């Protein structure tokens, strides 16, 4: 188990911020083991992530002591205690390759999270059934006429479980504007394209028909603008003229899994910062 704390923060840029944070940690017995920072000239915002050994000082004591510095600099910040495993709710439709991949990475300890629930608009598939390891599975079917009631049901599950992050692991339903706003900043989606790209049904078939030489996937935060949220991670796969649409689909599944896992892991490790319509990602 990681015994380090993580302090992540953002605020308006000004001289002395790095010194102030480092000085605070030193004065409170902390030993910095990893630190990253970025000053965005376009927005004049400062972003910082510091991993440190807290010594004998408790996380609660550190939070209380740091609060005046945060107020002074109008910071958005959080301090994660060692070993914290965020509560995550996974949503999926028929295709469960991303769901199974996340559950496997959780099982082997690659992604530190507690899966508090899996929600789907389809009955549970055989592929993921054996990997849930006690996480409840909620079948929440939806039609255009029942979307408000279904989203109310999903919101109740989120609140009852205390989920800190919601992951749309190929959940193929468009969220209402109200639901997207409710999940703002804590919902990650995987898009089956290297955005911007082909929208609508059968995107890989569209790409094949256009003779593309590269396919990809994009993971981003959900916003009320469909597939336009701040991008966290992207990856691509080169393809050739001999490959069929079915082979593109198979390659697409692989890149979708990788990109979603990368985004989820980065978010849960407090490596992603919202920066307007963009993100700052301190990738590892």
C-alpha positions as CSV (number, residue, x, y, z in Angstrom):
1,X,0.0,0.0,0.0
2,X,1.2,3.5,-0.9
3,X,2.1,5.3,2.4
4,X,2.3,8.7,0.8
5,X,-0.2,11.6,0.8
6,X,-1.1,13.5,-2.3
7,X,-1.8,17.2,-2.3
8,X,-3.3,18.5,-5.6
9,X,-4.2,22.2,-6.2
10,X,-4.9,24.8,-8.7
11,X,-5.2,28.6,-8.4
12,X,-4.4,31.9,-10.1
13,X,-0.7,32.0,-10.9
14,X,1.6,34.2,-8.8
15,X,5.2,34.2,-7.6
16,X,6.1,32.1,-4.5
17,X,3.4,29.4,-4.7
18,X,5.9,26.5,-5.0
19,X,8.0,27.8,-2.1
20,X,4.9,28.3,0.0
21,X,3.7,24.7,-0.6
22,X,7.1,23.2,-0.1
23,X,7.7,25.3,3.0
24,X,4.4,24.2,4.5
25,X,5.1,20.5,4.0
26,X,8.7,20.9,5.4
27,X,7.4,22.8,8.5
28,X,4.8,20.0,9.1
29,X,7.2,17.1,8.9
30,X,6.5,16.1,5.3
31,X,9.1,14.8,2.9
32,X,8.3,15.4,-0.8
33,X,8.9,12.3,-2.9
34,X,7.4,13.5,-6.2
35,X,6.2,16.9,-7.4
36,X,4.9,18.3,-10.7
37,X,3.7,21.7,-11.6
38,X,2.5,23.7,-14.6
39,X,1.9,27.4,-15.2
40,X,-0.6,27.8,-18.1
41,X,0.2,31.1,-19.8
42,X,-3.1,31.0,-21.7
43,X,-5.2,31.0,-18.5
44,X,-2.7,32.3,-16.0
45,X,-3.5,29.3,-13.8
46,X,-1.1,27.3,-11.7
47,X,-1.4,23.6,-11.2
48,X,0.5,21.4,-8.8
49,X,0.5,17.8,-7.6
50,X,2.8,16.8,-4.7
51,X,3.3,13.3,-3.3
52,X,4.9,13.3,0.1
53,X,5.6,11.2,3.2
54,X,3.6,12.8,6.0
55,X,5.8,11.5,8.7
56,X,3.9,11.5,12.0
57,X,1.4,14.2,11.0
58,X,-2.1,13.0,10.3
59,X,-3.9,13.9,7.0
60,X,-6.6,15.6,9.0
61,X,-4.1,17.8,10.8
62,X,-2.4,18.6,7.5
63,X,-5.8,19.6,5.9
64,X,-6.6,21.9,8.8
65,X,-3.2,23.5,8.7
66,X,-3.2,24.0,5.0
67,X,-6.7,25.5,4.8
68,X,-5.6,29.1,5.5
69,X,-3.0,28.9,2.7
70,X,-5.7,27.6,0.4
71,X,-8.1,30.4,1.3
72,X,-5.3,33.0,0.9
73,X,-4.6,31.9,-2.6
74,X,-8.2,31.0,-3.6
75,X,-7.1,27.4,-4.3
76,X,-9.2,24.5,-5.5
77,X,-7.4,21.7,-3.6
78,X,-7.6,18.3,-2.0
79,X,-5.3,16.2,0.2
80,X,-5.6,12.4,-0.3
81,X,-4.7,10.2,2.6
82,X,-2.4,7.2,2.1
83,X,-4.2,4.1,0.9
84,X,-7.4,5.9,0.0
85,X,-9.5,3.9,-2.5
86,X,-12.1,6.1,-4.2
87,X,-15.6,4.7,-4.6
88,X,-16.3,4.1,-8.3
89,X,-19.6,3.3,-10.1
90,X,-19.3,1.7,-13.5
91,X,-22.0,2.0,-16.2
92,X,-22.2,-0.3,-19.2
93,X,-24.5,-1.4,-22.0
94,X,-24.2,-4.5,-24.2
95,X,-20.5,-4.5,-24.9
96,X,-18.6,-5.2,-21.7
97,X,-14.9,-5.2,-22.8
98,X,-14.1,-1.9,-21.0
99,X,-16.0,-3.0,-17.9
100,X,-14.2,-6.4,-17.7
101,X,-10.8,-4.7,-18.3
102,X,-11.4,-2.2,-15.4
103,X,-12.5,-4.9,-13.1
104,X,-9.4,-7.0,-13.9
105,X,-7.1,-4.0,-13.4
106,X,-8.8,-3.4,-10.0
107,X,-8.4,-7.1,-9.1
108,X,-4.6,-7.2,-9.8
109,X,-4.1,-3.8,-8.0
110,X,-3.2,-1.8,-11.0
111,X,-6.1,0.7,-10.3
112,X,-6.8,1.4,-6.7
113,X,-10.6,1.7,-6.4
114,X,-13.6,0.2,-4.8
115,X,-16.3,-0.6,-7.3
116,X,-19.4,0.1,-5.4
117,X,-21.9,-0.8,-8.1
118,X,-22.3,-1.7,-11.8
119,X,-25.3,-0.1,-13.6
120,X,-26.5,-1.3,-17.0
121,X,-29.5,-0.9,-19.2
122,X,-29.0,-4.5,-20.2
123,X,-29.2,-7.8,-18.3
124,X,-25.9,-8.9,-16.8
125,X,-23.5,-10.5,-19.3
126,X,-21.7,-13.7,-18.6
127,X,-18.3,-12.2,-19.3
128,X,-18.3,-9.8,-16.3
129,X,-20.5,-11.8,-13.9
130,X,-17.6,-13.7,-12.3
131,X,-15.5,-10.5,-11.8
132,X,-17.9,-8.3,-9.8
133,X,-16.6,-9.7,-6.5
134,X,-19.6,-8.6,-4.5
135,X,-20.3,-5.3,-6.2
136,X,-24.1,-5.0,-6.8
137,X,-25.3,-5.1,-10.3
138,X,-28.3,-2.9,-11.1
139,X,-30.4,-3.5,-14.3
140,X,-31.9,-0.2,-15.1
141,X,-33.6,-0.5,-18.5
142,X,-34.4,2.8,-20.4
143,X,-36.5,3.9,-23.3
144,X,-37.0,7.5,-24.6
145,X,-40.2,7.7,-22.6
146,X,-38.7,6.4,-19.3
147,X,-35.3,8.3,-19.4
148,X,-36.3,10.8,-16.6
149,X,-37.4,8.0,-14.3
150,X,-34.3,5.8,-15.1
151,X,-31.9,8.7,-14.5
152,X,-33.6,9.4,-11.1
153,X,-33.0,5.7,-10.3
154,X,-29.4,6.0,-11.3
155,X,-28.9,9.1,-9.2
156,X,-30.3,7.4,-6.2
157,X,-27.8,4.6,-6.6
158,X,-25.0,7.1,-6.9
159,X,-26.0,8.8,-3.7
160,X,-26.7,5.6,-1.8
161,X,-23.3,4.2,-2.7
162,X,-21.4,7.4,-2.2
163,X,-19.7,7.0,-5.6
164,X,-16.9,9.6,-6.1
165,X,-16.4,8.8,-9.8
166,X,-18.8,7.5,-12.4
167,X,-17.3,5.7,-15.4
168,X,-19.3,5.2,-18.6
169,X,-17.6,2.0,-19.7
170,X,-19.3,1.9,-23.1
171,X,-22.6,2.9,-21.7
172,X,-24.4,3.6,-25.0
173,X,-27.1,6.0,-23.8
174,X,-27.0,9.8,-24.1
175,X,-27.4,11.5,-20.7
176,X,-29.8,14.3,-20.3
177,X,-28.5,17.8,-19.8
178,X,-29.6,17.6,-16.2
179,X,-27.8,14.3,-15.6
180,X,-24.7,15.5,-17.3
181,X,-24.7,18.7,-15.1
182,X,-25.2,16.6,-12.0
183,X,-22.2,14.5,-12.8
184,X,-20.0,17.4,-13.8
185,X,-16.3,16.8,-13.1
186,X,-16.8,13.3,-11.8
187,X,-17.9,11.3,-14.9
188,X,-15.6,9.9,-17.5
189,X,-16.7,8.5,-20.9
190,X,-14.9,6.6,-23.6
191,X,-15.6,7.6,-27.2
192,X,-15.0,5.1,-30.0
193,X,-13.1,7.6,-32.1
194,X,-10.0,9.8,-32.0
195,X,-12.1,13.0,-31.6
196,X,-13.2,14.8,-33.6
197,X,-14.3,11.9,-35.8
198,X,-17.1,9.9,-37.1
199,X,-20.4,10.1,-35.2
200,X,-23.5,8.1,-35.2
201,X,-24.0,4.4,-35.9
202,X,-21.2,2.0,-36.8
203,X,-18.3,4.5,-36.6
204,X,-15.7,1.8,-37.6
205,X,-17.7,1.0,-40.7
206,X,-17.8,4.7,-41.6
207,X,-14.0,4.9,-41.1
208,X,-13.5,1.9,-43.3
209,X,-15.7,3.3,-46.0
210,X,-13.6,6.5,-46.0
211,X,-10.3,4.6,-46.1
212,X,-8.8,5.9,-42.9
213,X,-5.4,4.8,-42.0
214,X,-5.7,5.2,-38.3
215,X,-8.4,4.6,-35.7
216,X,-8.5,5.6,-32.1
217,X,-10.4,6.3,-28.9
218,X,-10.8,9.3,-26.7
219,X,-11.6,9.4,-23.0
220,X,-13.1,12.7,-21.7
221,X,-15.2,14.2,-18.9
222,X,-18.9,14.2,-19.6
223,X,-20.6,17.6,-20.2
224,X,-23.9,18.8,-21.5
225,X,-22.2,19.2,-25.0
226,X,-22.3,15.6,-26.4
227,X,-18.8,14.2,-26.8
228,X,-17.2,17.6,-26.4
229,X,-16.0,17.4,-22.8
230,X,-12.4,18.1,-21.6
231,X,-10.2,15.3,-23.0
232,X,-8.1,13.2,-20.6
233,X,-6.5,10.6,-22.8
234,X,-6.3,9.5,-26.4
235,X,-4.6,6.8,-28.4
236,X,-4.6,5.5,-32.0
237,X,-4.0,2.3,-34.0
238,X,-2.6,2.2,-37.5
239,X,-4.5,0.1,-40.0
240,X,-4.1,-1.0,-43.5
241,X,-6.2,-1.4,-46.6
242,X,-6.5,-5.1,-46.2
243,X,-8.4,-4.9,-42.8
244,X,-12.1,-5.5,-42.7
245,X,-14.6,-3.5,-40.6
246,X,-14.7,-6.4,-38.2
247,X,-10.9,-6.3,-37.8
248,X,-11.2,-2.5,-37.1
249,X,-13.8,-3.2,-34.5
250,X,-11.4,-5.7,-32.8
251,X,-8.6,-3.2,-32.8
252,X,-11.0,-0.5,-31.6
253,X,-11.9,-2.6,-28.6
254,X,-8.3,-2.8,-27.5
255,X,-7.6,0.9,-27.9
256,X,-10.8,1.8,-26.0
257,X,-9.8,-0.4,-23.1
258,X,-6.4,1.1,-22.9
259,X,-7.5,4.7,-23.1
260,X,-10.4,4.4,-20.6
261,X,-8.1,2.6,-18.1
262,X,-5.5,5.3,-18.5
263,X,-8.0,8.1,-17.9
264,X,-9.6,6.4,-14.9
265,X,-6.3,5.7,-13.2
266,X,-5.0,9.3,-13.8
267,X,-8.2,10.7,-12.3
268,X,-8.2,8.5,-9.3
269,X,-4.5,9.4,-8.6
270,X,-5.4,13.1,-8.7
271,X,-3.3,13.6,-11.8
272,X,-6.1,15.4,-13.8
273,X,-7.0,19.0,-13.4
274,X,-9.8,20.8,-15.2
275,X,-8.6,23.9,-17.1
276,X,-11.6,25.4,-18.8
277,X,-12.5,23.2,-21.8
278,X,-9.1,21.4,-21.5
279,X,-7.3,19.4,-18.9
280,X,-3.9,19.4,-17.4
281,X,-2.7,15.8,-16.9
282,X,0.4,14.9,-14.9
283,X,0.8,11.5,-16.6
284,X,2.9,8.8,-15.1
